[in-house]
Amino acid sequence: KVTPGGLIQMWYRLQAILFAWYLEIQTQALGSAVLHADETGWRVNGKTHWLWCFTTTDLSYFLIDRSRGSPALAQFFKEEFDGTLVTDFGGAYNKVACAQRQVCLVHLLRELKTVEKYGRPGPNWPAFVKKLRRLLGDAIRLSKREGVPTEEYASRRERLTTRLDELIATEWEDKDAKRLIKRLRRHRDDLFTFLDEPEVPFDNNHAERAIRPAVMIRKNSFGNRSDRGADTQAVLMSVYRTLQQRGHAPLKTVVDALSTYLATDKMPPLPGKATPLG
């Protein structure tokens, strides 16, 4: 007879076996050229935790931790990341050592709308918003234009940086403008990375989409009852999501791998991207 306790023990055993793949996913994520990161609230035994997601086009690594700051990130980033890290403006990401960063411009544009709708902007707020929106819009349009001569592209790119510096140097009286100017100054070198690296987007939509299925799970399950359950959840979600991204049927792939494990006492390597038929 299958019991709830028996099922839980089965998940624990499966997590232990698949942990080798979990570590492979982490290693491959840390070796990627472009890595997206995002986090959302989670509950473990009734206490607030955070679900972290580190994802690329063909893998997703989930981590559930009590911290929303650098201690959680230190568990994932074992050393300096040699690629481009794409994130929102969360302060914890500022402590990650990485070659390059791209902050999400969509988050910045959303915040402008939030201030206008719920805040109390001052009289010079419209002028600030107009300049910033036009600057970001011109940058995004430049990234989407094809066939722009190299010299012209470089000239426009340099002009965008000049306009950004002029915006930062302007004395703004509005409190929200001052707050956002501090953010622009801090992330001056992280705003337009996408203009120099074709594979880097100007938003963090990929991470938001990757974390959405976990949010749906959270709404139905309300999180986990224990730290061990949270660890199991993170491993299984990482493996299943990565297999999906690579074009494999997760359940069949895991069953086949378990058959190999039972016969050889060793897991096969994590499957790569599936080759399309035909």
Secondary structure, DSSP 8 states (H G I E B T S, - for coil): ---HHHHHHHHHHHHHHHHHHHHHHHHHHHT-SEEEEEEEEEEETTEEEEEEEEEETTEEEEEEES-SSHHHHHHH--S-EEEEEEE-S-GGGGGS-EEEEEE-HHHHHHHHHHHHHHS---TTHHHHHHHHHHHHHHHHHHHH--S--HHHHHHHHHHHHHHHHHHHHS---SHHHHHHHHHHHHTGGGSSHHHH-TT--SS-HHHHHHHHHHHHHHHHH-SBSSHHHHHHHHHHHHHHHHHHHTT--HHHHHHHHHHHHHHHSS------------
